[in-house]
């Protein structure tokens, strides 16, 4: 009989939803078994289309994902949805839980839905998010939809996880106007104006076009798609634009470049997270570091100099080991 970890690998590769859920939990909990599983399945990844959805809270991202999932399923494609939620300050778990808007797909064997806590990660993305997406990819899901919590301009972090980025906005929202700022407007490949029956929709589309006109005129031209996620209006057009963008980056050879950048950034993010955790653990009981921090508080030493000293101490400690 195969060992449990081998059984989990085989079940995951066969598309078993329970095995996928278990695997993501292991990675999210930083369990060595989870990282070992990612290592084993990694050569079998890279086949799914990774699409990221970002935008301010309340613009209808989850409803839009539900409508897009319904469309993909009607075409016979398997879908996985990964929603990055705010963390509970008490349990550090996903605060919003599995999306209610996606509830009609819960019993569909061809759809896998998971919420993951961001645990305070800048950009609203947990350090384990790409690992979870890789597991979804390995399980045979053809489309992986990533949804971030709306946290303003830090949402640019999603470019490190997606082949195609969709920015969802809503007319008449102050948050949406904030999103027109260059920091967020530079990242989308497709822009969606949801709740298209709003009286300010035309005005907002003109504003977006004005911002886009300031950008480069070569390469992919970012389309603006009107949708009403509740009725499904415009979802077909959105799906078409996603397909067109995929075909464009494949033809231009930039899909491979994007994925290379994404994976390099993920390696650095994981290394940074682990170094920070090790540093925190090693310095907890260090009296000299505590004294150093006291000097910063009393304005005897500036923060950058203190940080340099701590890094030097950490390097010396590693050298002795």
C-alpha positions as CSV (number, residue, x, y, z in Angstrom):
1,X,0.0,0.0,0.0
2,X,1.3,3.5,-1.0
3,X,2.3,5.8,1.9
4,X,-0.2,8.6,2.8
5,X,1.9,11.3,1.0
6,X,2.1,9.2,-2.2
7,X,-1.7,8.6,-2.0
8,X,-2.2,12.4,-1.6
9,X,-0.1,13.1,-4.6
10,X,-1.9,10.5,-6.7
11,X,-5.3,11.7,-5.7
12,X,-4.4,15.4,-6.3
13,X,-3.1,14.6,-9.8
14,X,-6.3,12.7,-10.5
15,X,-8.3,15.9,-9.7
16,X,-9.7,14.8,-6.3
17,X,-11.2,17.9,-4.6
18,X,-10.6,16.6,-1.1
19,X,-7.0,16.0,-1.9
20,X,-6.6,19.5,-3.3
21,X,-8.2,21.0,-0.2
22,X,-5.9,19.0,2.1
23,X,-2.8,20.0,0.1
24,X,-3.6,23.7,0.2
25,X,-4.2,23.5,4.0
26,X,-0.8,21.9,4.4
27,X,0.9,24.7,2.5
28,X,-1.1,27.4,4.2
29,X,-0.1,26.0,7.6
30,X,3.6,25.9,6.5
31,X,3.6,22.2,7.0
32,X,6.8,20.5,5.5
33,X,4.5,17.8,3.9
34,X,2.8,20.6,1.9
35,X,6.0,22.0,0.6
36,X,7.2,18.5,-0.3
37,X,4.0,17.9,-2.2
38,X,4.4,21.2,-4.2
39,X,8.0,20.1,-5.0
40,X,6.7,16.8,-6.3
41,X,3.8,18.2,-8.4
42,X,5.7,21.3,-9.7
43,X,7.0,19.6,-12.9
44,X,3.3,19.0,-13.8
45,X,2.2,22.6,-13.6
46,X,2.2,25.5,-16.1
47,X,-0.9,24.3,-18.0
48,X,-3.7,26.4,-16.4
49,X,-4.6,29.9,-17.5
50,X,-4.0,32.1,-14.4
51,X,-6.3,35.1,-14.3
52,X,-6.1,37.7,-11.5
53,X,-9.1,39.9,-10.5
54,X,-8.4,43.0,-8.4
55,X,-10.2,46.2,-7.6
56,X,-11.8,48.1,-4.7
57,X,-14.1,46.3,-2.2
58,X,-17.8,46.1,-3.2
59,X,-17.4,46.5,-7.0
60,X,-18.8,43.0,-7.6
61,X,-15.6,40.9,-8.1
62,X,-17.1,37.8,-6.5
63,X,-20.3,38.0,-8.5
64,X,-18.3,38.5,-11.7
65,X,-16.2,35.5,-10.9
66,X,-19.4,33.5,-10.4
67,X,-20.7,34.5,-13.8
68,X,-17.4,33.8,-15.5
69,X,-17.2,30.4,-13.8
70,X,-20.7,29.5,-15.0
71,X,-19.6,30.5,-18.6
72,X,-16.4,28.4,-18.4
73,X,-18.3,25.4,-17.1
74,X,-20.9,25.7,-19.9
75,X,-17.9,25.3,-22.2
76,X,-16.8,22.2,-20.4
77,X,-13.7,23.7,-18.8
78,X,-12.7,23.0,-15.2
79,X,-12.2,26.0,-12.9
80,X,-10.6,26.8,-9.6
81,X,-11.2,30.0,-7.7
82,X,-8.7,31.3,-5.0
83,X,-10.1,34.3,-3.0
84,X,-7.6,36.1,-0.9
85,X,-9.5,37.5,2.1
86,X,-8.7,39.8,5.1
87,X,-7.4,37.8,8.0
88,X,-9.3,37.4,11.2
89,X,-7.3,39.2,13.9
90,X,-8.2,36.4,16.3
91,X,-7.8,33.1,14.3
92,X,-5.7,34.4,11.4
93,X,-8.1,32.5,9.1
94,X,-10.0,33.8,6.1
95,X,-12.5,36.3,7.5
96,X,-15.1,36.2,4.6
97,X,-15.0,32.5,4.1
98,X,-15.9,30.8,0.8
99,X,-17.7,33.3,-1.3
100,X,-21.5,33.3,-1.0
101,X,-21.8,34.6,-4.6
102,X,-20.1,31.4,-5.8
103,X,-22.4,29.1,-3.7
104,X,-24.2,27.7,-6.8
105,X,-20.9,26.1,-7.9
106,X,-20.1,24.4,-4.5
107,X,-21.5,21.0,-5.6
108,X,-20.0,21.1,-9.1
109,X,-17.2,18.6,-9.3
110,X,-15.6,20.7,-12.1
111,X,-15.3,23.8,-9.8
112,X,-13.0,24.2,-6.7
113,X,-13.4,27.2,-4.5
114,X,-11.0,28.2,-1.7
115,X,-10.6,31.3,0.4
116,X,-7.2,32.0,1.9
117,X,-6.2,34.5,4.5
118,X,-3.8,37.2,3.5
119,X,-2.3,37.3,7.0
120,X,-1.3,40.9,6.6
121,X,0.7,40.3,3.4
122,X,1.4,43.5,1.5
123,X,-0.8,43.6,-1.6
124,X,-3.4,41.4,0.0
125,X,-1.7,38.2,-1.0
126,X,-0.5,35.4,1.3
127,X,3.0,34.1,0.7
128,X,1.4,30.7,0.1
129,X,-1.0,32.0,-2.6
130,X,1.1,31.0,-5.6
131,X,1.7,27.6,-4.0
132,X,-2.0,27.1,-3.7
133,X,-2.5,28.2,-7.4
134,X,0.2,25.7,-8.4
135,X,-1.6,22.9,-6.6
136,X,-4.8,23.9,-8.4
137,X,-3.0,23.8,-11.7
138,X,-1.4,20.4,-11.0
139,X,-4.9,19.0,-10.1
140,X,-5.9,19.6,-13.7
141,X,-7.9,22.8,-13.4
142,X,-7.8,24.5,-16.7
143,X,-8.7,28.0,-15.5
144,X,-7.5,29.4,-12.1
145,X,-9.1,32.6,-11.0
146,X,-7.3,34.7,-8.3
147,X,-9.3,37.3,-6.4
148,X,-7.6,39.8,-4.1
149,X,-9.0,41.8,-1.2
150,X,-9.3,45.5,-2.2
151,X,-6.4,47.2,-0.4
152,X,-5.7,50.1,-2.7
153,X,-2.5,50.5,-4.6
154,X,-0.8,47.6,-2.8
155,X,-3.0,45.4,-5.1
156,X,-0.3,45.7,-7.7
157,X,1.1,42.6,-6.0
158,X,-1.3,40.5,-8.0
159,X,0.9,40.8,-11.1
160,X,3.3,38.4,-9.4
161,X,0.6,35.7,-9.6
162,X,-1.3,36.0,-12.8
163,X,-0.9,35.7,-16.6
164,X,-3.7,38.1,-17.2
165,X,-4.8,40.9,-14.7
166,X,-8.4,42.2,-14.7
167,X,-9.1,45.5,-12.8
168,X,-12.8,45.7,-11.8
169,X,-14.3,49.2,-11.1
170,X,-17.7,50.5,-10.4
171,X,-19.2,53.9,-11.4
172,X,-19.9,56.4,-8.7
173,X,-17.4,55.1,-6.2
174,X,-14.7,57.2,-4.6
175,X,-12.6,54.1,-4.4
176,X,-12.9,53.6,-8.1
177,X,-11.6,57.1,-8.8
178,X,-8.7,56.4,-6.5
179,X,-8.0,53.3,-8.6
180,X,-7.5,55.6,-11.6
181,X,-4.2,56.6,-10.1
182,X,-1.2,55.4,-12.1
183,X,-0.1,52.8,-9.5
184,X,-3.1,50.6,-10.1
185,X,-3.9,51.7,-13.6
186,X,-0.5,50.4,-14.9
187,X,-1.2,46.8,-14.0
188,X,-4.4,45.7,-15.8
189,X,-4.6,43.9,-19.1
190,X,-8.4,44.2,-19.1
191,X,-10.6,46.8,-17.3
192,X,-14.1,46.0,-16.3
193,X,-16.7,48.6,-15.4
194,X,-19.3,46.6,-13.5
195,X,-22.9,47.5,-12.7
196,X,-23.1,49.0,-16.2
197,X,-26.6,50.3,-15.8
198,X,-25.3,53.0,-13.4
199,X,-26.0,56.6,-14.7
200,X,-22.3,57.5,-14.3
201,X,-21.0,54.6,-16.3
202,X,-20.3,56.6,-19.5
203,X,-18.5,59.3,-17.5
204,X,-16.3,56.8,-15.8
205,X,-15.4,55.1,-19.1
206,X,-14.4,58.5,-20.5
207,X,-12.2,59.1,-17.4
208,X,-10.5,55.7,-17.8
209,X,-9.9,56.3,-21.5
210,X,-8.3,59.6,-20.6
211,X,-5.9,57.9,-18.2
212,X,-5.1,55.1,-20.7
213,X,-4.4,57.6,-23.4
214,X,-1.4,58.8,-21.4
215,X,0.2,55.3,-21.6
216,X,2.2,53.6,-24.4
217,X,0.5,53.2,-27.8
218,X,2.3,50.1,-28.7
219,X,1.7,46.5,-27.8
220,X,-1.5,45.3,-26.1
221,X,-4.2,48.0,-25.9
222,X,-6.1,47.6,-22.7
223,X,-9.9,47.1,-23.5
224,X,-12.7,48.4,-21.3
225,X,-15.6,46.0,-20.9
226,X,-19.0,47.0,-19.5
227,X,-20.6,44.2,-17.4
228,X,-23.6,43.6,-15.2
229,X,-22.4,40.5,-13.2
230,X,-25.8,39.9,-11.7
231,X,-27.6,39.5,-15.1
232,X,-24.5,38.2,-16.9
233,X,-24.4,41.1,-19.4
234,X,-21.0,41.6,-20.9
235,X,-19.5,38.4,-19.4
236,X,-19.2,36.9,-22.9
237,X,-17.3,39.9,-24.1
238,X,-15.0,39.8,-21.0
239,X,-14.3,36.1,-21.7
240,X,-13.5,37.0,-25.3
241,X,-11.0,39.7,-24.2
242,X,-9.3,37.3,-21.8
243,X,-8.9,34.9,-24.7
244,X,-7.6,37.6,-27.0
245,X,-5.0,38.7,-24.3
246,X,-3.9,35.1,-23.8
247,X,-3.4,34.7,-27.5
248,X,-1.5,38.0,-27.8
249,X,1.0,37.2,-25.0
250,X,1.5,33.7,-26.4
251,X,2.1,35.1,-29.9
252,X,4.5,37.8,-28.6
253,X,6.4,35.4,-26.4
254,X,5.6,37.5,-23.3
255,X,3.7,34.7,-21.4
256,X,7.0,32.9,-20.7
257,X,8.6,36.2,-19.7
258,X,5.7,37.0,-17.3
259,X,5.8,33.6,-15.7
260,X,9.6,33.8,-15.3
261,X,9.2,37.2,-13.5
262,X,6.3,35.8,-11.4
263,X,8.3,32.8,-10.3
264,X,11.4,34.8,-9.5
265,X,9.4,37.3,-7.4
266,X,7.8,34.3,-5.6
267,X,11.2,32.8,-4.8
268,X,12.3,36.2,-3.4
269,X,9.1,36.6,-1.4
270,X,9.3,33.2,0.2
271,X,13.0,33.7,1.0
272,X,12.3,37.2,2.5
273,X,9.4,35.8,4.6
274,X,11.5,32.9,5.9
275,X,14.5,35.1,6.7
276,X,12.3,37.6,8.5
277,X,10.8,34.7,10.6
278,X,14.2,33.3,11.4
279,X,15.5,36.7,12.3
280,X,12.5,37.4,14.6
281,X,13.0,34.0,16.3
282,X,16.8,34.5,16.8
283,X,16.5,38.0,18.1
284,X,13.6,37.5,20.5
285,X,15.9,36.7,23.5
286,X,18.9,38.8,22.4
287,X,19.7,41.4,25.1
288,X,22.1,43.3,22.8
289,X,19.4,43.8,20.2
290,X,16.9,44.9,22.9
291,X,19.5,47.5,24.0
292,X,20.0,48.6,20.4
293,X,16.2,49.1,19.9
294,X,16.1,51.1,23.2
295,X,18.8,53.4,21.7
296,X,16.6,53.9,18.6
297,X,13.6,54.8,20.8
298,X,15.8,57.3,22.8
299,X,17.0,58.9,19.5
300,X,20.6,58.0,20.1
301,X,20.7,55.8,17.0
302,X,18.8,56.0,13.8
303,X,16.7,53.0,12.5
304,X,18.8,52.4,9.4
305,X,22.0,52.1,11.4
306,X,20.3,49.8,13.9
307,X,19.1,47.6,11.0
308,X,22.6,47.4,9.5
309,X,24.0,46.3,12.9
310,X,21.3,43.6,13.3
311,X,22.1,42.3,9.8
312,X,25.8,42.2,10.5
313,X,25.2,40.3,13.7
314,X,22.9,37.8,11.8
315,X,25.6,37.3,9.1
316,X,28.3,36.7,11.7
317,X,26.0,34.2,13.5
318,X,25.5,32.3,10.2
319,X,29.3,32.3,9.5
320,X,30.0,30.8,12.9
321,X,27.5,28.0,12.2
